[in-house]
Amino acid sequence: MTENKGFLITLEGGEGGGKTTQIVRLQNRLHKAGKDIVVLREPGGTVISEQIREVVLSAKNVGISFTTEVLLFQAARAQIYREIVLPSLEAGKVVVMDRSRDSSVVYQGMVRGFGVDMIEKLNEISTKNTYPDLTFLLDISVDKGLKRREDSGSVNRIDMEATNFHTKVREAYLKLAKEDQSDRWQVIDASKTIEEVENSMWEIISKKLGI
Ligand code: TYD
């Protein structure tokens, strides 16, 4: 939990779980409820972090070394937390993020084997030891997720990994959510309709925020 006045919500999950669609809907609902909100994505969200995003996700950069990848995700995170996330939380805003620290734990730490402890040490530095107050795992089978991603037509360097990679991502997220000692994780069945997913997320958020 953060010690700030604001509230940090992160959306996590593998490919095609509909995070981006849900964030737009969530933004509308929070706005209607009169909340001061900031919506961001990782990697990205600031001019500098978006430049780092281009380097780390470009399909052209197949030659990027794994350590470079790990550190670039963290570099983008360090910038967005210092420039936007932490000041917004201090100002009492609700910050909604499409991915954050747990993406590095899962993709780099667990699936690619960099180690969870090492990633969490880096996360501690990049986020100034900030944890989300609430994390949604939008869980969907790999087949359905990849199908949705193909239909959307936007495929990045990491999406191009083999199906086996995406299966490991899904399993790692479910394990992380299950074993986490805090009560911040909420696993949502993302194969349901957009409206159903939206409603189940809103039920949880509105309770937490007392809306
Ligand atoms: P993006 O195009 O934003 O897709 P998605 O809709 O899946 O979020 O791609 C972000 C990609 O970067 C995604 O494949 C996950 C990966 N990623 C990591 O591997 N580590 C990280 O720390 C972050 C933030 C993202």
Boltz pocket constraint, residues with backbone or C-beta under 6 A from the ligand:
constraints:
  - pocket:
      binder: B
      contacts: [[A, 13], [A, 14], [A, 15], [A, 16], [A, 19], [A, 20], [A, 41], [A, 42], [A, 43], [A, 57], [A, 73], [A, 98], [A, 99], [A, 100], [A, 101], [A, 103], [A, 104], [A, 105], [A, 107], [A, 108], [A, 156], [A, 158], [A, 159]]
      max_distance: 6.0
